Amino acid sequence: MIGLAIGTALGIISALIYGRFKGKAGELTMAATGIPVFTYLASMGAYGGWNSIGEVFFSTPLGDLTPNELTGLETFLATLVAFLYVWIRSRGSLTIDELAGTSLSVGYTLVAGAGLL
């Protein structure tokens, strides 16, 4: 779960920095897209080189996972974290004008992340 921790931290930090300049809608858009993307990149960096060795399995409470399956699991969990972050941060804080500023890609990203599992 190294990739999940690193990716979530980088995604939240980048969302807070981006939101400082672009407002609440920009922060939520960056969080919804940034947390899963950074988690995927960190997970591929941590587990991506194991495929060249041969058959490698990581033992988890969910069973033995290959590096690709572990990357998909961490990205899915990061999507759930992003959804939770957006839900908590947007509760009662967006006006109608700010809600229109959030991108449609936020919904597509969350649905695509749910499809990873």
Buried (B, 14 or more C-beta within 10 A) or exposed (E): BEBBEBBBBBBBEBBEEBBEEEEBBBBBBBBBBBBBBBBBBBBBBBBBEBEEEEEBEBEEEEEEBBBBBBBBBBBBBBBBBBBEBBEEBBEEEBEEEBEEBBBEEBEEBBEEBEEBE
